[in-house]
Amino acid sequence: MDILKEIGSAIAKGKTVDGILDYIHDSTKEKFGSCELKTFSVFVDKGKPTFFYTRENKELLRNLFVPWKSVAGECMKNNQIVIMDKEDPRHYGEPAKKTGVEFNYIAAIPVSWKGKVFSCMEFLTYNNPKKEEIELFKNFSYTIAPIIACSELENMISRGMHDFKNKAWMIMLNLDREVENDPEKIIEKVRGYTNQILDLSQEGLQLGCTKLNLTKNNLNYMIDDIENKTRELAKLYNKPVRIEKKQEYLPEILCDKETMKEEVLFNLVKNTWEAFEEKNQTERIFRFKTYREKETAVMEVGDNAGGIPKDIQDNLFSAYTSGKGFGRGVGLRVCYQIVRANNGMIEFNSEEGKGTNFYIKLPIN
């Protein structure tokens, strides 16, 4: 098992997760025998199996949702090795086909950590894998399990801690708005947010991944809700705000409504407000738009908060990058992860001294 020692050496050198997986892929491709490995992918259970890595077409496949009626789904649900011919009627095959490589067999190996199956490795091969090759696949899963687990846990903790902060802001807004008019209602809402925070704490005690509740939603209603929260924020701080809103008709879009509203849209508004406060800015403008670009629905959030410094724009969605004079710089990374998990993209343009526009793009079909 010299190859496993080499992998262990690569891990010890502190490479990135993608770098380690690239190393495993390249090494195995050189040293495999009869099965003629083409490529392999790693899936993680995030409500549905989701691509975490593939060597070919990496960006195309990242965060691509895969049905449970698939090799990866069967492997994870039943905690067993699954080997299928690509013509097997049980195998849907679209994600594997999108790798762009030719293959005849798929072997899926469950990946578990502390007794919980949370992922699988899927190998695409030309020939039917032999017993000794399957054993080597299994050893890969044992080797790679803690790497993937720690990477997922780091993402979950970053998101969870950021969600704590957003929930606290929501409690503040509701307290200020409703406590005078309906004390019982605000108690009920605070209890609801508290329960959500406790749920996040429980997730933090387990090795888990973000579970998305994908339903069809009207993006214009989500923008309306964020507009109301922005006005509540202005009232809370007793500051004037100007809101410019333009909405176009859009069909309902499949996404997780709560994470998109609270952890993406509200986070963008909150970041802008904090920038206004830091500069004690008098004129405060938010722009909300919805429109269609071919087969993509777009939600645009703009401001006049002075823009993002050019020296951090290239790394804006990386962890620990912040355009503010305070904060840990994980908020926009969380936004990016959530939008990608919803099969979307988030982009921006910014002009120093003027403002920033963020574009959240979700597929219509």
Beta strands, then each sheet from edge to edge (+ up, - down):
strand 1: 37-45
strand 2: 49-54
strand 3: 82-85
strand 4: 105-113
strand 5: 116-125
strand 6: 215-217
strand 7: 242-247
strand 8: 253-255
strand 9: 285-293
strand 10: 296-303
strand 11: 345-351
strand 12: 355-363
sheet 1: 2+ 1- 5+ 4- 3+
sheet 2: 6+ 8-
sheet 3: 7+ 9+ 10- 12+ 11-
end
